Amino acid sequence: MLPKIQSVALDANETFFFARELEYIKSKSYDIEFPEMKAFKHIPISTEAGEGAQSITYAQFEETGFARVIESYADDLPRADIRGKEYTSPVKSIGVSYGYSVQEIRAAIYVGRSLTQRQANAARRANDQKINRLAWFGDNTYRILGLINNTNIPANFVPADGTGGTTLWVNKTPDQILRDMNQVTNSIPAITKGVEMPNTLLLPIPQYTLIASTPRSSVSDTTILEYFIQNNPFVTTVDWVPELQGAGPVQQAPNPTVPADIFIVYDKNPDKLTMEIPMPFTQYPPQERGLEFVVPCESRYGGIIVYYPLSLTIGEGI
């Protein structure tokens, strides 16, 4: 006859130790706001939808109409109005977990040390890495939009006048690189007649390194990056984002099978775009599973909402 299966149970001291340690670990993990993942740094975060939201709907309005000079007693005044469209972004849960075996708890008590924080940190980092990737690339399966897969944002290839007729910055002169940066940046206020003015430019790491280490000219003591920030009337922040490398469409030259590197210029402003996180990273009470205690973790994510697509633009092929 097989012995009766009994559930795992810690004694009173072990239970108290585990509960106390877990509360400390959960507090420590909450204190790790967001690791250096550039979506959290460069995209304004909104949590206002609330953790119960299934979707987020927002309206985009356009003012129409004009005024004209009229005669006395005129009754045919031109009409001004507004028209708008509604857009909906779905909210999805992101899940991960971590845990400790019963023996890990006993061993920690035996040697008088705390439970390791690493499991909780790994869970938090996995959660944030997923959100960071969704922020840039979205997820077509779940209809989640990111910055790069948002078709409403204008995008254009930079001129193909580098050495060998390519668009690549590595084959261009400092003057040509500065021209590309300024043309793409200045296109936003030009197209919108000054309504939209960008303040941030994001680059792949190779291109950021190139402009940060290449002199403006052979007789200059400033780099391309320094010269651009000092002289462009709009942009105040230039930074690197790894996800932008190879994030564009397939380029025409020199290699027609390699996706293009891109850069993004935009107004970093919560009135223009937000990253929707209705429920930040949350850890639930531990669950007993066999010979371990598992801590489920969850967050809720609603995609990138771009309220004014013309406040952003993408330069492709660099």
Number of C-alpha atoms within 10 A of each C-alpha: 3 4 5 6 6 6 10 12 11 14 8 9 9 16 13 12 18 22 13 12 17 21 12 15 20 17 12 14 22 17 9 11 13 16 12 11 16 19 22 17 11 17 19 17 17 18 16 11 17 15 16 10 16 16 15 17 11 13 11 12 13 9 10 10 9 10 9 7 6 11 8 5 6 7 8 8 11 11 9 10 9 9 10 10 9 9 12 13 20 16 24 18 14 17 16 17 19 18 18 19 15 18 11 14 21 16 14 16 16 9 8 9 10 17 20 14 15 12 17 22 18 15 23 26 18 16 20 23 17 13 24 20 16 22 28 22 21 21 15 10 6 11 14 22 23 22 24 20 17 17 11 13 17 15 18 12 18 23 16 17 15 16 13 12 13 21 26 24 23 16 16 19 16 20 11 17 25 19 15 19 18 17 14 22 27 20 21 23 16 13 12 12 10 11 11 20 24 24 19 20 24 22 23 21 15 17 21 18 14 16 21 17 14 16 18 22 13 7 7 10 10 16 17 22 22 17 17 21 14 13 11 15 14 17 21 14 14 17 14 18 19 14 19 21 20 18 21 22 16 16 21 15 16 12 11 11 11 15 17 24 23 26 25 22 26 23 23 20 15 15 11 18 23 21 26 25 24 25 22 18 21 15 21 12 13 18 12 17 12 11 13 17 19 18 21 17 20 18 21 24 27 30 28 26 26 23 17 16 17 22 26 28 24 22 23 26 26 28
